[in-house]
Amino acid sequence: MYDVSKCVAESALRDLEKAFVNFWRSSKNGIKIRFPKFKKKGRNDRFRLYGSIRVIEKAVQLPRIGSVRLKELPQIHGRILSATISRKADRWFVSLCVEQEIPSPPQITGERIGVDLGVRSLATLSNGRKIENPQALLRKLRKLRRYSRKVSKKKRGSKNHTKAIIRLARLHWRISNIRKDALHKTTTYLAKNHSQIIIENLGIKGMMKEQKISRAITDMGWGEFRRQLTYKTKWYGSELILTPRFFPSSKRCSNCGHTKKKFSLSAQLFKCKACGLHIDRDLNAANNLVAASWAETQNACHEMGGYRPPYGQCPSMKQEPNTSKADLPAG
């Protein structure tokens, strides 16, 4: 108890209290939140520190720990509230929570653009540009399976078992970094250069039940794509618009407006029987998103559950303010 800072135990108890309050409150409101899980040592190594925390030359000064060298020097313009130290793939990181006043950004006067998220390509824009899919998991899947087999064959508790776990964790971390890099570059480009960004309000949980495409959807990170656009549009002065959940962007012809009753997921080309238009499936969906009327898109549902409201009559989505944090590799 006396070897570490008192903030470690206090922050852990605060997190435990918050977890139980959310669990019991969710059970009363009918929202599914799992029972708090015990964080085993060695798997979820993370703790939070408060007090006198400051960034010095090539290092960060932490309570009781002292000066820790950083591989990346942060630029802090505000008051540091706390520092969270965590371990990922046998590497230690410090995340600083900083309080800073940010002025409202000027409104961007760029073009309005529709973005269709896909599996073959990460995103298809209404201007015809396609952003490639990094396929982080698919490219490393064979190696991931081999490392997983090595972990299962090692004796538990041995040094070789620990080494195999670290090797597997580093591969998972590598896959996550590849995916995040592609998502950050795409969302930053969209938020900086377009006044309005229109995307679909996808039911990702329902789509994950389809076994044929569930792994590909997980590899794409659609939920993270939307989360990043939500706060980056506030940072750069653009606007994010969500279409209604059941908007038929893929089934509707972007030329004449004819809507198909059925459209196979394997079809890459959209062929309209009414006007004879032949166009790429994802490009057709992106064109439909940007051509949708303002009344249909400005009121986008955040969560609908199993209820299907009339077309274009959804309550407005409420976006929560974001807290900026920076992961800085230590030591």
Buried (B, 14 or more C-beta within 10 A) or exposed (E): EEEEBBBBEEBBEEBEEEBEEBBEEEEEEEEEEEEBEEEEEEEEBBBBBBEEBEBEEEBBBBBEBEEBEBEEEBEBEEEBEBBBBBBBBBBEBBBBBBEEEEEEEEEBEBEBBBBBBBBEBBBBBBEEEBBEBBBBBEEBBEEBEEBEEBBEEBEEEEEEBBBBBBBBBBBBBBBBEBBBEBBBEBBBBBBBBBBBBBBBBBEBEEEEEEEEBEBBBBBBBBEBBBBBBBBBBBBBBBBBBBBBBBBBBBBBBBBEEEBBEEBEEEEEEBEBEEEEBEBBBBBBBBBBBBBBEEEBBBBBBEEBEEEEEEEBEBEEBEEEEEEEEBBBEBE
